[in-house]
Amino acid sequence: MIFDAKYKAAPANGQYPNADHHQMLAYATASGRTDAWLVYAGPGRPAQRRVRNSGIYVHECPIDPSGTPCEVIRSY
């Protein structure tokens, strides 16, 4: 599995930086995987985006860290 946790807040508008998606595309391509998870701290809803002209999907996973560890785990 490919995960990349970013130490920056999830964007309020839900538009993650292209550079982060390109990085995930590179990881997935290099390892021969079709799915990669991009994790950010902050509110929001999970989303899945297919990289154009590829079979690779980037799963955006905003995680709200404001609760206790158990609450954070249960919220996902």
C-alpha positions as CSV (number, residue, x, y, z in Angstrom):
1,M,0.0,0.0,0.0
2,I,1.1,3.5,-0.7
3,F,0.4,6.3,1.9
4,D,1.8,9.7,2.2
5,A,0.9,11.8,5.2
6,K,1.3,15.5,4.6
7,Y,2.3,17.7,7.5
8,K,0.1,20.6,6.4
9,A,-3.5,21.4,6.8
10,A,-6.1,20.1,4.3
11,P,-7.2,23.0,2.0
12,A,-10.5,24.6,3.0
13,N,-11.7,24.5,-0.7
14,G,-11.0,20.8,-1.0
15,Q,-8.5,21.3,-3.9
16,Y,-5.3,19.6,-3.0
17,P,-2.1,20.8,-4.6
18,N,-1.2,19.2,-7.9
19,A,2.4,18.6,-6.7
20,D,0.9,16.2,-4.1
21,H,-1.0,14.3,-6.7
22,H,2.0,14.1,-9.0
23,Q,4.1,12.7,-6.1
24,M,1.5,10.0,-5.5
25,L,1.4,9.2,-9.2
26,A,5.2,8.8,-9.2
27,Y,5.0,6.5,-6.1
28,A,2.2,4.3,-7.6
29,T,3.9,4.1,-11.0
30,A,7.3,3.2,-9.6
31,S,5.8,0.4,-7.4
32,G,3.3,-0.9,-10.0
33,R,0.3,-0.1,-7.8
34,T,-3.1,1.4,-8.9
35,D,-4.1,3.1,-5.7
36,A,-2.3,5.6,-3.4
37,W,-3.6,7.4,-0.3
38,L,-2.9,11.0,0.4
39,V,-3.5,11.9,4.1
40,Y,-4.0,15.5,5.4
41,A,-4.9,16.9,8.8
42,G,-8.1,18.8,8.8
43,P,-11.8,18.6,8.1
44,G,-13.3,17.4,4.9
45,R,-14.6,14.4,3.1
46,P,-12.6,11.6,1.6
47,A,-12.5,11.6,-2.2
48,Q,-11.1,9.4,-4.9
49,R,-9.6,10.8,-8.1
50,R,-8.4,8.9,-11.1
51,V,-5.3,10.3,-12.7
52,R,-6.1,11.1,-16.3
53,N,-4.8,8.7,-18.9
54,S,-3.8,6.1,-16.3
55,G,-5.4,3.5,-14.2
56,I,-4.1,5.1,-11.0
57,Y,-6.4,6.4,-8.3
58,V,-5.4,8.9,-5.6
59,H,-7.5,8.6,-2.5
60,E,-7.7,11.9,-0.6
61,C,-8.1,11.3,3.1
62,P,-8.5,14.4,5.3
63,I,-8.4,13.4,9.0
64,D,-9.6,15.7,11.7
65,P,-7.1,15.4,14.6
66,S,-9.1,17.5,17.0
67,G,-10.5,14.5,19.0
68,T,-8.9,11.9,21.1
69,P,-7.0,9.1,19.3
70,C,-10.0,6.8,19.7
71,E,-12.4,9.4,18.3
72,V,-10.1,10.0,15.3
73,I,-9.9,6.3,14.5
74,R,-13.7,5.9,14.9
75,S,-14.4,8.8,12.7
76,Y,-12.8,7.2,9.8
